Amino acid sequence: MTKILKTPLPKTSRLWESVAPEDFIDGYAVQTPLSPADAAKIGLSMPRWANALLSLRNTIVKPLGLKTDSADTGDNAIFPTTYEDDHELIIGTDDKHLNFRICLYRENQMVHMATWVHRNNLLGRVYLAVVMPFHILIVRDAMRRIASHAP
């Protein structure tokens, strides 16, 4: 089994252009031959338990006016693509409470996954604090599935 490394996103990633002081950014990496796009297809195809959490999240935040769209692609996608090339895929969206991006970046036989969050207000700060334990579980599970996938 390939080890999941908790490591910063390489500084050559385009995502760093968005990061400001006090923003949240994490980073994980696994060894894999997958491209960022293929890794995203595997890692972001959420297991049933994660989809159940997302459904619960949408039910709770809908009255607050936060985005709850769940289309797979296009402008209404929950994770629309904001940047893509052969080595990097960045997806995410801006909302009233926070802006977030998920980056998959390939370098030196590794695929890195980072989540960046810019909190826009108090609701964004509270939201991030509440979802953080689930975020860690979901990201580590995604990286485990990416690492175990043989093309």
Solvent accessible surface area in square Angstrom, and as a share of the most:
residue,aa,sasa,rsa
1,M,197,0.88
2,T,49,0.29
3,K,148,0.63
4,I,19,0.10
5,L,71,0.35
6,K,142,0.60
7,T,38,0.22
8,P,101,0.64
9,L,4,0.02
10,P,20,0.13
11,K,150,0.64
12,T,104,0.60
13,S,4,0.03
14,R,114,0.41
15,L,2,0.01
16,W,59,0.21
17,E,139,0.62
18,S,54,0.35
19,V,39,0.22
20,A,43,0.33
21,P,124,0.78
22,E,146,0.66
23,D,23,0.12
24,F,45,0.19
25,I,45,0.23
26,D,16,0.08
27,G,4,0.04
28,Y,7,0.03
29,A,0,0.00
30,V,0,0.00
31,Q,107,0.48
32,T,6,0.03
33,P,87,0.55
34,L,8,0.04
35,S,43,0.28
36,P,3,0.02
37,A,33,0.26
38,D,59,0.31
39,A,0,0.00
40,A,9,0.07
41,K,144,0.61
42,I,34,0.17
43,G,2,0.02
44,L,41,0.21
45,S,68,0.44
46,M,40,0.18
47,P,34,0.21
48,R,216,0.79
49,W,106,0.37
50,A,1,0.01
51,N,74,0.38
52,A,62,0.48
53,L,51,0.25
54,L,42,0.21
55,S,65,0.42
56,L,101,0.50
57,R,46,0.17
58,N,26,0.13
59,T,96,0.56
60,I,106,0.54
61,V,6,0.04
62,K,138,0.59
63,P,112,0.71
64,L,90,0.45
65,G,45,0.43
66,L,8,0.04
67,K,95,0.40
68,T,34,0.20
69,D,69,0.36
70,S,78,0.50
71,A,45,0.35
72,D,136,0.71
73,T,109,0.63
74,G,51,0.49
75,D,144,0.75
76,N,96,0.49
77,A,8,0.06
78,I,38,0.19
79,F,47,0.20
80,P,29,0.18
81,T,78,0.45
82,T,68,0.40
83,Y,55,0.21
84,E,96,0.43
85,D,66,0.34
86,D,123,0.64
87,H,110,0.49
88,E,7,0.03
89,L,14,0.07
90,I,8,0.04
91,I,10,0.05
92,G,1,0.01
93,T,24,0.14
94,D,70,0.36
95,D,22,0.11
96,K,123,0.52
97,H,3,0.01
98,L,10,0.05
99,N,30,0.15
100,F,34,0.14
101,R,40,0.14
102,I,18,0.09
103,C,0,0.00
104,L,0,0.00
105,Y,23,0.09
106,R,50,0.18
107,E,57,0.26
108,N,125,0.64
109,Q,112,0.50
110,M,37,0.16
111,V,0,0.00
112,H,19,0.08
113,M,4,0.02
114,A,1,0.00
115,T,10,0.06
116,W,15,0.05
117,V,7,0.04
118,H,65,0.29
119,R,56,0.20
120,N,63,0.32
121,N,64,0.33
122,L,132,0.66
123,L,63,0.31
124,G,0,0.00
125,R,122,0.45
126,V,76,0.44
127,Y,39,0.15
128,L,15,0.08
129,A,72,0.55
130,V,95,0.55
131,V,38,0.22
132,M,41,0.18
133,P,77,0.49
134,F,86,0.36
135,H,30,0.13
136,I,70,0.36
137,L,105,0.52
138,I,40,0.20
139,V,9,0.05
140,R,86,0.31
141,D,24,0.12
142,A,1,0.01
143,M,0,0.00
144,R,95,0.35
145,R,60,0.22
146,I,0,0.00
147,A,20,0.15
148,S,88,0.57
149,H,78,0.35
150,A,84,0.65
151,P,119,0.75
